[in-house]
Amino acid sequence: MFTAYFNEAGGDDLGYMFVAGYVASVEAWERFEIDWKLFLAKFNVPYLHMKEFSHSKKCYATWRDDEPKRVRFLGMAAEIIAAHTKRAFISFVNCKEFDEIDAMYAMRERFNSPYALAGRACIGVANNWARNPKTQSLDIEYVFEDGGPDKPGLVAATQALPPFLPSPAFKPSRDEQPSKQWPEGRRAIVQLQAADYLAYEARKVAFNIVNGRPRIARKSLQALTPVPLDRSTWDKPRLLRLCQGAHFEQRAA
Protein backbone atom coordinates (compact mmCIF):
# COMPACT_ATOMS: atom_id res chain seq x y z
CA MET A 1 0.00 0.00 0.00
CA PHE A 2 1.29 3.45 -0.97
CA THR A 3 0.09 6.93 -0.01
CA ALA A 4 0.45 10.15 -1.99
CA TYR A 5 0.29 13.49 -0.18
CA PHE A 6 -0.47 16.73 -2.04
CA ASN A 7 -0.54 20.43 -1.25
CA GLU A 8 -1.20 23.52 -3.33
CA ALA A 9 0.37 26.92 -3.96
CA GLY A 10 -0.29 29.87 -6.21
CA GLY A 11 -3.63 31.07 -7.49
CA ASP A 12 -5.12 34.09 -9.22
CA ASP A 13 -2.59 36.46 -7.61
CA LEU A 14 0.24 34.64 -9.39
CA GLY A 15 -1.66 33.49 -12.46
CA TYR A 16 -0.84 29.81 -11.94
CA MET A 17 -2.22 27.15 -9.63
CA PHE A 18 0.22 24.46 -8.54
CA VAL A 19 -0.55 21.15 -6.89
CA ALA A 20 2.43 19.03 -5.90
CA GLY A 21 3.36 16.14 -3.70
CA TYR A 22 5.07 12.84 -3.11
CA VAL A 23 4.25 9.14 -3.01
CA ALA A 24 5.90 6.49 -0.85
CA SER A 25 5.01 3.25 0.85
CA VAL A 26 3.17 3.39 4.16
CA GLU A 27 6.27 2.06 5.88
CA ALA A 28 8.50 4.71 4.29
CA TRP A 29 6.10 7.44 5.38
CA GLU A 30 6.18 6.11 8.93
CA ARG A 31 9.97 6.41 8.96
CA PHE A 32 9.65 9.86 7.39
CA GLU A 33 7.32 10.97 10.19
CA ILE A 34 9.82 10.00 12.86
CA ASP A 35 12.71 11.77 11.14
CA TRP A 36 10.57 14.82 10.33
CA LYS A 37 9.41 15.32 13.90
CA LEU A 38 12.99 15.01 15.17
CA PHE A 39 14.04 17.56 12.55
CA LEU A 40 11.35 20.02 13.67
CA ALA A 41 12.34 19.51 17.30
CA LYS A 42 15.97 20.20 16.45
CA PHE A 43 14.98 23.63 15.15
CA ASN A 44 12.37 24.16 17.87
CA VAL A 45 9.47 24.78 15.49
CA PRO A 46 6.11 22.95 15.45
CA TYR A 47 5.80 22.56 11.67
CA LEU A 48 7.14 23.53 8.27
CA HIS A 49 4.97 26.03 6.44
CA MET A 50 6.77 27.57 3.50
CA LYS A 51 4.80 30.80 3.22
CA GLU A 52 5.38 31.61 6.88
CA PHE A 53 9.01 30.54 6.63
CA SER A 54 9.71 32.65 3.53
CA HIS A 55 8.26 35.77 5.14
CA SER A 56 9.70 35.07 8.62
CA LYS A 57 6.27 34.95 10.22
CA LYS A 58 4.97 33.29 13.39
CA CYS A 59 7.34 30.56 14.62
CA TYR A 60 10.04 31.77 12.16
CA ALA A 61 9.87 35.44 13.18
CA THR A 62 13.28 35.43 14.88
CA TRP A 63 14.96 33.81 11.86
CA ARG A 64 14.70 36.80 9.55
CA ASP A 65 18.38 37.74 9.62
CA ASP A 66 19.80 34.28 10.31
CA GLU A 67 20.48 33.08 6.78
CA PRO A 68 22.78 30.17 7.79
CA LYS A 69 20.03 28.75 9.99
CA ARG A 70 17.45 29.16 7.23
CA VAL A 71 19.70 27.36 4.75
CA ARG A 72 20.33 24.50 7.20
CA PHE A 73 16.61 24.17 7.87
CA LEU A 74 15.61 23.82 4.22
CA GLY A 75 18.60 21.65 3.43
CA MET A 76 17.79 19.16 6.18
CA ALA A 77 14.11 19.12 5.16
CA ALA A 78 15.10 18.32 1.57
CA GLU A 79 17.42 15.51 2.70
CA ILE A 80 14.65 13.83 4.70
CA ILE A 81 12.18 14.11 1.84
CA ALA A 82 14.65 12.72 -0.69
CA ALA A 83 15.56 9.85 1.62
CA HIS A 84 12.02 8.56 2.10
CA THR A 85 9.87 9.40 -0.92
CA LYS A 86 9.55 7.31 -4.06
CA ARG A 87 8.35 9.80 -6.66
CA ALA A 88 7.21 13.42 -6.96
CA PHE A 89 4.34 14.91 -8.95
CA ILE A 90 3.60 18.48 -9.99
CA SER A 91 0.64 19.79 -11.94
CA PHE A 92 -0.01 23.41 -12.78
CA VAL A 93 -2.75 25.32 -14.56
CA ASN A 94 -2.51 28.73 -16.18
CA CYS A 95 -5.44 30.51 -14.48
CA LYS A 96 -5.94 33.18 -17.15
CA GLU A 97 -5.93 30.64 -19.96
CA PHE A 98 -8.28 28.41 -17.96
CA ASP A 99 -10.77 31.31 -17.88
CA GLU A 100 -10.26 32.01 -21.59
CA ILE A 101 -11.08 28.42 -22.49
CA ASP A 102 -14.01 28.41 -20.06
CA ALA A 103 -15.45 31.36 -21.98
CA MET A 104 -15.45 29.15 -25.09
CA TYR A 105 -16.35 25.74 -23.65
CA ALA A 106 -18.20 24.43 -20.60
CA MET A 107 -14.97 23.91 -18.65
CA ARG A 108 -16.18 24.80 -15.15
CA GLU A 109 -19.12 22.43 -15.47
CA ARG A 110 -16.54 19.61 -15.37
CA PHE A 111 -13.64 21.29 -13.54
CA ASN A 112 -14.92 23.95 -11.20
CA SER A 113 -11.56 25.66 -10.72
CA PRO A 114 -7.89 25.53 -11.73
CA TYR A 115 -7.24 23.84 -8.38
CA ALA A 116 -9.76 21.08 -9.15
CA LEU A 117 -8.13 20.41 -12.52
CA ALA A 118 -4.57 20.53 -11.14
CA GLY A 119 -5.48 18.23 -8.28
CA ARG A 120 -7.15 15.71 -10.59
CA ALA A 121 -4.13 15.87 -12.91
CA CYS A 122 -1.79 15.01 -10.03
CA ILE A 123 -3.94 12.03 -9.09
CA GLY A 124 -3.94 11.05 -12.76
CA VAL A 125 -0.18 11.10 -13.25
CA ALA A 126 0.35 9.29 -9.94
CA ASN A 127 -2.24 6.70 -10.96
CA ASN A 128 -0.49 6.21 -14.30
CA TRP A 129 2.82 5.72 -12.53
CA ALA A 130 1.24 3.18 -10.19
CA ARG A 131 -0.17 1.19 -13.10
CA ASN A 132 2.97 0.88 -15.20
CA PRO A 133 4.65 -2.54 -15.54
CA LYS A 134 7.52 -1.67 -13.20
CA THR A 135 5.24 -0.85 -10.26
CA GLN A 136 2.89 -3.79 -10.87
CA SER A 137 -0.38 -1.95 -10.14
CA LEU A 138 0.24 -0.40 -6.74
CA ASP A 139 -2.69 0.67 -4.61
CA ILE A 140 -2.42 4.35 -3.69
CA GLU A 141 -4.41 6.43 -1.21
CA TYR A 142 -4.54 10.13 -2.17
CA VAL A 143 -4.46 12.71 0.61
CA PHE A 144 -4.74 16.47 0.11
CA GLU A 145 -4.27 19.37 2.53
CA ASP A 146 -7.60 20.14 4.13
CA GLY A 147 -7.25 23.88 3.55
CA GLY A 148 -7.37 23.59 -0.25
CA PRO A 149 -9.41 26.25 -2.07
CA ASP A 150 -11.97 23.97 -3.76
CA LYS A 151 -12.35 20.58 -2.08
CA PRO A 152 -15.83 19.82 -3.51
CA GLY A 153 -14.58 20.76 -6.97
CA LEU A 154 -11.62 18.39 -6.67
CA VAL A 155 -13.79 15.50 -5.51
CA ALA A 156 -16.18 16.09 -8.43
CA ALA A 157 -13.26 16.41 -10.87
CA THR A 158 -12.08 12.86 -10.19
CA GLN A 159 -15.37 11.64 -11.69
CA ALA A 160 -15.77 14.37 -14.31
CA LEU A 161 -14.79 12.17 -17.25
CA PRO A 162 -13.05 8.85 -17.94
CA PRO A 163 -10.77 7.55 -16.69
CA PHE A 164 -12.54 7.91 -13.34
CA LEU A 165 -10.03 8.31 -10.54
CA PRO A 166 -9.97 7.55 -6.80
CA SER A 167 -11.58 10.20 -4.63
CA PRO A 168 -9.09 11.99 -2.34
CA ALA A 169 -9.11 12.35 1.42
CA PHE A 170 -8.48 15.71 3.11
CA LYS A 171 -6.41 16.09 6.26
CA PRO A 172 -4.67 18.97 8.11
CA SER A 173 -0.95 19.63 7.71
CA ARG A 174 -0.74 21.27 11.14
CA ASP A 175 -2.26 20.50 14.53
CA GLU A 176 -5.72 22.03 14.96
CA GLN A 177 -7.19 23.11 18.29
CA PRO A 178 -10.55 21.71 19.45
CA SER A 179 -13.51 23.32 17.71
CA LYS A 180 -17.23 22.79 17.28
CA GLN A 181 -16.57 20.66 14.20
CA TRP A 182 -13.64 18.81 15.77
CA PRO A 183 -14.23 18.72 19.57
CA GLU A 184 -10.98 16.85 20.19
CA GLY A 185 -8.94 18.84 17.70
CA ARG A 186 -6.96 17.21 14.93
CA ARG A 187 -3.41 15.91 14.67
CA ALA A 188 -1.15 17.19 11.92
CA ILE A 189 -0.29 14.89 9.03
CA VAL A 190 3.31 16.01 8.67
CA GLN A 191 3.74 14.28 5.31
CA LEU A 192 1.65 17.12 3.86
CA GLN A 193 4.39 19.53 4.94
CA ALA A 194 6.76 17.87 2.48
CA ALA A 195 4.18 18.48 -0.26
CA ASP A 196 3.91 22.12 0.85
CA TYR A 197 7.68 22.50 0.41
CA LEU A 198 7.56 21.21 -3.16
CA ALA A 199 4.47 23.21 -4.16
CA TYR A 200 5.86 26.44 -2.77
CA GLU A 201 9.22 26.02 -4.45
CA ALA A 202 7.53 25.37 -7.80
CA ARG A 203 5.43 28.49 -7.22
CA LYS A 204 8.56 30.51 -6.53
CA VAL A 205 10.09 29.53 -9.86
CA ALA A 206 6.90 30.62 -11.63
CA PHE A 207 6.88 33.88 -9.67
CA ASN A 208 10.40 34.65 -10.86
CA ILE A 209 9.46 33.94 -14.46
CA VAL A 210 6.30 36.09 -14.31
CA ASN A 211 8.25 38.96 -12.78
CA GLY A 212 11.19 38.78 -15.18
CA ARG A 213 13.65 37.39 -12.68
CA PRO A 214 16.23 34.67 -13.43
CA ARG A 215 14.58 31.34 -14.22
CA ILE A 216 17.21 29.27 -12.42
CA ALA A 217 15.54 27.11 -9.77
CA ARG A 218 16.33 28.01 -6.18
CA LYS A 219 18.86 25.82 -4.41
CA SER A 220 16.10 24.65 -2.07
CA LEU A 221 14.19 23.28 -5.08
CA GLN A 222 17.32 21.82 -6.66
CA ALA A 223 17.90 19.89 -3.43
CA LEU A 224 14.65 18.00 -4.07
CA THR A 225 15.60 16.86 -7.59
CA PRO A 226 17.01 13.42 -6.62
CA VAL A 227 13.38 12.29 -6.36
CA PRO A 228 12.07 11.37 -9.85
CA LEU A 229 9.44 13.88 -10.95
CA ASP A 230 6.38 13.63 -13.20
CA ARG A 231 4.77 16.86 -14.43
CA SER A 232 1.40 17.75 -15.91
CA THR A 233 1.19 21.18 -17.56
CA TRP A 234 -2.16 22.78 -18.47
CA ASP A 235 -1.76 25.72 -20.81
CA LYS A 236 -4.21 27.02 -23.42
CA PRO A 237 -3.39 24.50 -26.19
CA ARG A 238 -3.76 21.53 -23.87
CA LEU A 239 -6.94 22.91 -22.29
CA LEU A 240 -8.36 23.38 -25.77
CA ARG A 241 -7.45 19.81 -26.74
CA LEU A 242 -9.16 18.56 -23.59
CA CYS A 243 -12.41 20.37 -24.37
CA GLN A 244 -12.46 19.33 -28.00
CA GLY A 245 -11.37 15.75 -27.37
CA ALA A 246 -13.92 15.22 -24.59
CA HIS A 247 -16.63 17.03 -26.60
CA PHE A 248 -17.34 19.69 -23.98
CA GLU A 249 -20.35 21.84 -24.82
CA GLN A 250 -19.38 24.97 -26.73
CA ARG A 251 -20.70 28.20 -25.27
CA ALA A 252 -22.80 30.58 -27.33
CA ALA A 253 -20.82 33.35 -28.95
ZAMARGU-4260 file (C-alpha; in steps of 0.2 Angstrom, whole numbers, plus 5000, padded with zeros to 4 digits):
<rodrens>
0) 5000/5000/5000 | 5006/5017/4995 | 5000/5035/5000 | 5002/5051/4990 | 5001/5067/4999
5) 4998/5084/4990 | 4997/5102/4994 | 4994/5118/4983 | 5002/5135/4980 | 4999/5149/4969
10) 4982/5155/4963 | 4974/5170/4954 | 4987/5182/4962 | 5001/5173/4953 | 4992/5167/4938
15) 4996/5149/4940 | 4989/5136/4952 | 5001/5122/4957 | 4997/5106/4966 | 5012/5095/4970
20) 5017/5081/4982 | 5025/5064/4984 | 5021/5046/4985 | 5030/5032/4996 | 5025/5016/5004
25) 5016/5017/5021 | 5031/5010/5029 | 5043/5024/5021 | 5031/5037/5027 | 5031/5031/5045
30) 5050/5032/5045 | 5048/5049/5037 | 5037/5055/5051 | 5049/5050/5064 | 5064/5059/5056
35) 5053/5074/5052 | 5047/5077/5069 | 5065/5075/5076 | 5070/5088/5063 | 5057/5100/5068
40) 5062/5098/5087 | 5080/5101/5082 | 5075/5118/5076 | 5062/5121/5089 | 5047/5124/5077
45) 5031/5115/5077 | 5029/5113/5058 | 5036/5118/5041 | 5025/5130/5032 | 5034/5138/5018
50) 5024/5154/5016 | 5027/5158/5034 | 5045/5153/5033 | 5049/5163/5018 | 5041/5179/5026
55) 5049/5175/5043 | 5031/5175/5051 | 5025/5166/5067 | 5037/5153/5073 | 5050/5159/5061
60) 5049/5177/5066 | 5066/5177/5074 | 5075/5169/5059 | 5074/5184/5048 | 5092/5189/5048
65) 5099/5171/5052 | 5102/5165/5034 | 5114/5151/5039 | 5100/5144/5050 | 5087/5146/5036
70) 5098/5137/5024 | 5102/5122/5036 | 5083/5121/5039 | 5078/5119/5021 | 5093/5108/5017
75) 5089/5096/5031 | 5071/5096/5026 | 5076/5092/5008 | 5087/5078/5013 | 5073/5069/5023
80) 5061/5071/5009 | 5073/5064/4997 | 5078/5049/5008 | 5060/5043/5011 | 5049/5047/4995
85) 5048/5037/4980 | 5042/5049/4967 | 5036/5067/4965 | 5022/5075/4955 | 5018/5092/4950
90) 5003/5099/4940 | 5000/5117/4936 | 4986/5127/4927 | 4987/5144/4919 | 4973/5153/4928
95) 4970/5166/4914 | 4970/5153/4900 | 4959/5142/4910 | 4946/5157/4911 | 4949/5160/4892
100) 4945/5142/4888 | 4930/5142/4900 | 4923/5157/4890 | 4923/5146/4875 | 4918/5129/4882
105) 4909/5122/4897 | 4925/5120/4907 | 4919/5124/4924 | 4904/5112/4923 | 4917/5098/4923
110) 4932/5106/4932 | 4925/5120/4944 | 4942/5128/4946 | 4961/5128/4941 | 4964/5119/4958
115) 4951/5105/4954 | 4959/5102/4937 | 4977/5103/4944 | 4973/5091/4959 | 4964/5079/4947
120) 4979/5079/4935 | 4991/5075/4950 | 4980/5060/4955 | 4980/5055/4936 | 4999/5056/4934
125) 5002/5046/4950 | 4989/5034/4945 | 4998/5031/4929 | 5014/5029/4937 | 5006/5016/4949
130) 4999/5006/4935 | 5015/5004/4924 | 5023/4987/4922 | 5038/4992/4934 | 5026/4996/4949
135) 5014/4981/4946 | 4998/4990/4949 | 5001/4998/4966 | 4987/5003/4977 | 4988/5022/4982
140) 4978/5032/4994 | 4977/5051/4989 | 4978/5064/5003 | 4976/5082/5001 | 4979/5097/5013
145) 4962/5101/5021 | 4964/5119/5018 | 4963/5118/4999 | 4953/5131/4990 | 4940/5120/4981
150) 4938/5103/4990 | 4921/5099/4982 | 4927/5104/4965 | 4942/5092/4967 | 4931/5078/4972
155) 4919/5080/4958 | 4934/5082/4946 | 4940/5064/4949 | 4923/5058/4942 | 4921/5072/4928
160) 4926/5061/4914 | 4935/5044/4910 | 4946/5038/4917 | 4937/5040/4933 | 4950/5042/4947
165) 4950/5038/4966 | 4942/5051/4977 | 4955/5060/4988 | 4954/5062/5007 | 4958/5079/5016
170) 4968/5080/5031 | 4977/5095/5041 | 4995/5098/5039 | 4996/5106/5056 | 4989/5103/5073
175) 4971/5110/5075 | 4964/5116/5091 | 4947/5109/5097 | 4932/5117/5089 | 4914/5114/5086
180) 4917/5103/5071 | 4932/5094/5079 | 4929/5094/5098 | 4945/5084/5101 | 4955/5094/5089
185) 4965/5086/5075 | 4983/5080/5073 | 4994/5086/5060 | 4999/5074/5045 | 5017/5080/5043
190) 5019/5071/5027 | 5008/5086/5019 | 5022/5098/5025 | 5034/5089/5012 | 5021/5092/4999
195) 5020/5111/5004 | 5038/5112/5002 | 5038/5106/4984 | 5022/5116/4979 | 5029/5132/4986
200) 5046/5130/4978 | 5038/5127/4961 | 5027/5142/4964 | 5043/5153/4967 | 5050/5148/4951
205) 5034/5153/4942 | 5034/5169/4952 | 5052/5173/4946 | 5047/5170/4928 | 5032/5180/4928
210) 5041/5195/4936 | 5056/5194/4924 | 5068/5187/4937 | 5081/5173/4933 | 5073/5157/4929
215) 5086/5146/4938 | 5078/5136/4951 | 5082/5140/4969 | 5094/5129/4978 | 5081/5123/4990
220) 5071/5116/4975 | 5087/5109/4967 | 5089/5099/4983 | 5073/5090/4980 | 5078/5084/4962
225) 5085/5067/4967 | 5067/5061/4968 | 5060/5057/4951 | 5047/5069/4945 | 5032/5068/4934
230) 5024/5084/4928 | 5007/5089/4920 | 5006/5106/4912 | 4989/5114/4908 | 4991/5129/4896
235) 4979/5135/4883 | 4983/5122/4869 | 4981/5108/4881 | 4965/5115/4889 | 4958/5117/4871
240) 4963/5099/4866 | 4954/5093/4882 | 4938/5102/4878 | 4938/5097/4860 | 4943/5079/4863
245) 4930/5076/4877 | 4917/5085/4867 | 4913/5098/4880 | 4898/5109/4876 | 4903/5125/4866
250) 4897/5141/4874 | 4886/5153/4863 | 4896/5167/4855
</rodrens>
